[in-house]
Amino acid sequence: MTTRPALDLHQVVTDKIVAAIDAGVAEARMPWHRPGLSAMIPKNALTGNAYNGINIVSLWAEAQHASHQVSLWATYRQWLELGAQVRKGEKASLVVFYKSYGVEPSEDDDDGKRRVAKASWVFNVAQVDGFNVPGMPERPLIEKRTAAEAFLAGLGVPIVIGGDQAFYRPGTDTIHMPEERLFDAATELSRTGDWYSVAFHEAGHATGVQKRLDRQMGKRFGDEAYCMEELVAELTSAMVMAHLGLSAQPRLDHARYIAHG
């Protein structure tokens, strides 16, 4: 009897995201650069709960590949519970969850809990019949601004407005941003989204300094640590923007360092 090799969940998800990134680098369009509903945090259609962790980017990549326009997902059984039917021949998408179990602690700081990654398979609302997508009213821009400002204030990293460049300065632990009016966009909503997208990108860098997460930041454009740090910052921005209901245009300079990674 032939034993089927165990599914490496982390590798499957990683390969899928890398493929989606590679496919979009030439146009500076990553899986998280999808305007509209599909740019929001993916949610479970039955529970209403948002997916978290790597599942967010993984489902964004799936939505990009299949051109899904709404980020609602559920398992086969959950769609049945909702009165919907997955169409024959539709392919499920992988999500990862963790189950915990207890062991005898081996050290003083060991909480005795171990977590094992498990697979679940979900289908997008575009893959089912018999389900009406609920209306999702757009929040006013002022509410989005208020939420974004509250998030930035909660970081405890001062933001200095002025000049024509955006960057994080580790020596002073400050984020530097141009005025929003200097961002070139067709509408106020787009301009606001672009400004906060860059601000959250720089905030992502602020998390990596020694007194916080102490990441290897890299020394020059193109080296491995530099590219990884830029990808972390880009993902930080994408996830925060999605939580706030904002979207931004992709930036070619971001795609260039991702291409080096």
N, C-alpha and C positions, 0 to 999 in steps of 0.2 A: 504494500500500500504506500503510495507516494504522499508525503506530507507537504502540504502547501506552505511556503514560507510566510512567516508573520508579516503583516502589513506594517511598514515603517511609516506611521502617520505623519511624523514631523517632516520626513523626506518628501512624501507625497505633496503636502501642503507647500513646502519650500519650492519644489520643482514647478508647481503650478504658478506661484507668484513670480518666480524668476522668469518663466516663459512669458507671462503677461507684461512684465516690465521690459523684457527684451523686445517684445513686439511693438512697444510704444515709444521707445527711446528716440527713434528718428524724428518723430513728430512732437517730442516732449510731452507725450500724453501717457500718464501712468494709470493703473487701474482705478486710482482714487480721483482722477480728473474726469468725472462724469457729471455734467450739470443736471439739475432736476432731482427727482425723487431717488434715482439710483445712486446719487452721491451721498445720500443720508446713511446713517448707521443701519445695517441690515437688522430686521426684526423678525421674530417668530409670529406667524399669522394667527396662531391659536392663543398663545399666552400674552402676546404683546410685548414680551421682553426683548431687549436688544441683545444681539450676539456680542461677545466681547473678545478681547485678545486677538490672536492671529486669525480667528474666524472672520473678523471684520474685513481684513485685507483679502483673505481667501475668497470670501463671497463677492467682494468687489471685483476680483479677477474673474470669477465665474460670470458675473453680470456683464462685464466687458466682453468676454469671449462670446457669449450667447446673445448679446444685445438686449438683455432684459432691462426694462424701463422702470420697474418698481422693485424695491428691495424688501419684499415679503417672502418668507421661506417657511417651510414646515416639513415634517416627515410624512411619509405616505399615510401612516395611521392618523396623524393629526389632520391632514387634509380630509380624510374620510369623516373624522369627527366634526369637521366644519361643513360637511355636506358636499364636498368637492371630490373630484376624481382625477387622479394623475393620468394623463393621456398615455396610451400604450406606446412603448418605445422611447419615452423620455428618460434621459440620463440623470441620475441623482448626483448631488454635490456633497463633498465631504466636509463635515464640521467635527471639531475635536472638543471633547469635554473630559473632565478629570473626576475619577472616583477615588475616595480616600479610604484608607484602612489603617488600623493601629498596630504597632509593634512595640516591643520592649525598648525604651530609650537606651541608646548606646553611650551618650554623653550628657553632661549637665544641661547643655543648651538644646538638646534634642527633644522635640515635643512629642515624639513617638508616632507622628502621623506620616504616612507615605501616600503619594498620589500617583495614579496610573492613568495615562492617556487612553481614552476610548474613542472609538469612531461612531459617528451617527451620520445618517444620509438624509439630505433634505432636497426638496424641489421648490423652484421658484413659482410664484403665482402665475407666471406666464405659461407654465407647463401643466396647468390643471384646467378643468372645465367645472362650471357650477359655482364659481365664487366671484362675487362682486367686490372690487377693490374699494375700501371705504374712502370717503373724502378726507383729504389731508390739507386743512386750511393753512395758508401761508401766514406766518407770524409777521407783524409789522416790523419794518426795518429798525425802528427805535427800540423795540424789545430785543432784537438781535444785538444791537450795539450795546445795550445795557448788560446783557449776559456776557458778551465778549469782554467788556471793560471789567466786569466783576471777576472774570477768570484771570485776566492779566494782573489785576490788583492783588489777587490771592496768591500769586507766585512769589511776591516779595522781591521782585527784581525791578529796579527803577527803569522807566522808559524815557529816554532823552529824545525829544523831537527836534529835528533840524538837519540841514545838509541835504545831500542827494544820494546817500548810500544807507543801506540797511545792514547792520552787523551786530554781533554780540561781542562785548569787550570783557574778557575774563579778568583782567587786572583790576577793573573797577566794578565788575559784576553788574554791568548795565547793558540794556538793549538800546540800540540807536536806530531811529526810524525817520525817514523823510516825512513831511506833512502829507496828509492823505490827498490833498488837492493836486499833488505832483504825480499821482498815479494816473496813467492814461487808460481810461475806460469809457465805454459808451454811455453807461448809466451810473447813477449814484450807488445803486445796489452792487454793481460790478466793482466799482472803485473801492467801496467799503470792504467787499469780500477780498479783493486783492491785497489791500493794506493789512487786514487782519491775518490773512494767509501768511504773509511775510513775517509779521510780528510773531505769530505762533511758531514759525520756523526758527526764528532767532531764539525764542523761548525754549525750544527743544534743545538748542545748543547749551543754554544756561543750565539745563539739568545735568550736563555731563562733566561739570567742573569737579575738582577734588572734594569740596565740602558737600557735594550732593552725591551723584552716582559714580564719580571718579572714573570716567571712561577715557580710553586712549583716543585723543581728539585728532591725531594726525598732524603732520607738519607742513605738507605741501599738496597742491592739487594733484590728484591722480594716485597718491599712495593709498594702500588698502585701508588704513585707519581713517584717513580723511574721507574717503568715499563712504565708508560705513557710517561715520558720524553725520555726514550730509543726508544719508538715507534715513537715519534715525530722526533727524530734524524734520525731514519732509513728511515722514509718517506721523510724527507728532502733530504737525500742522494739519494734515489731512484728517486725522481722527478728531481733533478738537473742532475743526471747522464743521465736520459732519454732525457732531453732537450739538453744535449751535445752529444748525440749519443754514450755514453759509457755504458758498462754493466760490472757487477762484479759477482764473485762467492758468494753464500750465506755463512754466517758465523754461525757456530753452537752456539757461545756464544750469538749472537743476538736472535736466536730462543729461547734460554732458558729464557731470560727475557720476551719475548713476551708470552711464555707459562704461566708465572706467572701472566700476566695482566688480 
